[in-house]
Amino acid sequence: MNIIVMRHGEAINQAPTDSSRPLSPYGEEQSSQVGAWLAQEDLCPTHVWVSPYLRTIQTWEKVQQAMESRIEATILETITPNGSAQRVVQSIYEFIDSLYKHTPPLSLDEVNLMIISHLPLVGYLVEELCPNEHSPIMFQPANIAGIRLNNEGQGELLWHGGLIKE
């Protein structure tokens, strides 16, 4: 199973609440470029989880448009900025269990789960999934990390970084 962890694109700082901060025009472009890259690399997600915050929903919309995807995102309250990485990993394991109960059962090799969230959760999530990584993973806006989860639930960090062309 592949997991793509993404921090939302650049957001505008001023809004009535943190959860209502929209993407900036630059953040929209960043998100579109991520979607185009995922499509080019044949890494389009089969399942998507996003935070309920406006900027993550908008990030997915731009990624989705660039990929020409029809995948609907699942909004999860647990992947907000102060969410628990351990709880998200538990949700991933429960998701995997549900795949085995699917008729017919889905092969984990066919599953690409994309999670669009926030700092600090995205960094903690990569650390939780990839305990053998020796240095912390830093996420700028619209940075992504690719993780391969083996059958024992151990993650291997395959790639990480940003794609925006200045």
C-alpha positions in Angstrom: 0.0 0.0 0.0 1.2 3.5 -0.9 0.5 6.4 1.3 0.9 10.0 0.0 1.1 12.5 2.8 0.6 16.1 1.8 0.6 19.4 3.6 -2.0 21.8 2.2 -0.9 24.5 -0.2 0.0 28.0 0.9 -2.9 29.7 2.7 -3.9 33.2 3.4 -3.1 34.2 7.0 -6.1 36.4 7.7 -9.5 34.8 8.2 -12.1 34.8 11.0 -10.9 31.3 12.2 -7.9 29.1 11.5 -10.2 26.5 9.9 -11.6 29.0 7.5 -8.3 30.1 6.0 -8.4 29.7 2.2 -5.6 28.9 -0.2 -3.7 31.8 -1.7 -3.4 32.0 -5.5 0.1 30.6 -5.0 -1.2 27.8 -2.9 -3.7 26.9 -5.6 -0.9 26.8 -8.2 1.2 24.6 -5.8 -1.7 22.2 -5.4 -2.3 22.0 -9.1 1.3 21.2 -9.7 1.2 18.4 -7.2 -1.8 16.9 -9.0 -0.2 17.1 -12.4 3.0 15.5 -11.0 1.0 12.6 -9.4 -0.8 12.0 -12.6 2.4 12.1 -14.6 4.1 9.6 -12.2 1.0 7.3 -12.2 0.6 7.9 -8.5 -3.1 9.0 -8.5 -4.8 8.1 -5.2 -7.5 5.5 -5.0 -8.6 6.9 -1.6 -8.3 10.4 -0.2 -8.6 11.7 3.4 -8.6 15.5 4.1 -9.0 17.6 7.2 -12.3 19.6 7.5 -10.3 22.9 7.2 -11.1 24.9 4.1 -7.5 25.0 2.9 -7.1 21.2 2.8 -10.4 20.8 1.0 -9.3 23.4 -1.6 -5.9 21.7 -1.9 -7.7 18.4 -2.8 -9.9 20.2 -5.3 -6.9 21.6 -7.1 -5.0 18.3 -7.0 -8.2 16.5 -8.2 -8.7 18.9 -11.1 -5.1 18.6 -12.2 -5.3 14.8 -12.1 -8.8 14.8 -13.8 -9.8 12.5 -10.9 -13.4 11.7 -9.8 -12.3 10.3 -6.4 -14.3 11.8 -3.6 -12.4 12.8 -0.5 -13.4 11.6 3.0 -13.3 14.4 5.5 -11.8 13.3 8.8 -11.9 15.4 12.0 -8.9 13.5 13.3 -6.4 15.0 10.8 -6.5 18.6 11.9 -3.3 20.5 13.0 -3.4 19.1 16.5 -4.5 15.6 15.6 -2.8 12.5 16.9 -0.4 10.7 14.6 -1.0 7.5 16.5 -4.8 7.8 16.1 -4.4 8.4 12.3 -2.1 5.4 12.0 -4.8 3.4 13.8 -7.3 4.6 11.3 -5.0 3.5 8.5 -4.8 0.0 10.0 -8.6 -0.1 10.3 -8.9 1.1 6.7 -6.6 -1.8 5.7 -8.8 -4.3 7.6 -11.8 -2.9 5.8 -10.1 -3.6 2.4 -9.7 -7.3 3.3 -13.5 -7.4 4.0 -14.3 -5.9 0.6 -15.9 -8.2 -1.9 -13.8 -9.1 -3.7 -10.9 -8.3 -1.4 -8.7 -5.5 -2.7 -4.9 -6.1 -3.0 -2.9 -3.6 -1.0 -0.7 -3.2 -4.0 -3.6 -1.5 -5.8 -4.2 1.1 -3.0 -2.9 4.6 -2.9 -4.1 6.5 0.1 -3.6 10.3 0.0 -3.8 12.2 3.3 -3.9 16.0 3.1 -3.4 17.7 6.4 -1.4 20.3 8.3 1.7 21.0 10.4 2.7 19.5 12.7 0.6 16.4 12.1 2.1 15.6 8.6 5.6 15.4 10.0 4.5 13.3 13.0 2.5 11.0 10.8 5.6 10.3 8.6 7.7 9.6 11.7 5.0 7.3 13.1 4.7 5.3 9.9 8.4 5.2 9.2 10.2 4.6 12.5 13.5 3.8 10.8 13.8 7.3 9.4 16.6 9.0 11.3 15.9 12.6 10.5 12.7 14.5 10.9 10.7 15.2 7.8 10.1 18.9 7.2 7.0 20.0 5.3 6.7 23.3 3.5 3.3 24.2 2.0 2.3 21.6 -0.7 5.2 19.3 0.1 4.4 15.6 -0.2 5.9 12.4 1.0 5.5 8.9 -0.5 5.5 6.0 1.9 5.3 2.3 1.0 3.6 0.3 3.8 4.5 -3.3 3.9 2.3 -6.2 5.1 3.5 -5.8 8.6 2.5 -2.2 8.7 6.0 -0.8 8.6 6.5 2.2 6.4 9.4 3.0 4.1 9.9 6.6 3.0 10.3 6.5 -0.7 10.4 10.3 -1.5 9.7 13.7 0.0 9.8 17.2 -1.2 8.2 20.1 -3.1 7.4 20.4 -6.7 6.6 24.1 -7.2 8.6 25.8 -9.9 9.4 29.3 -8.9 
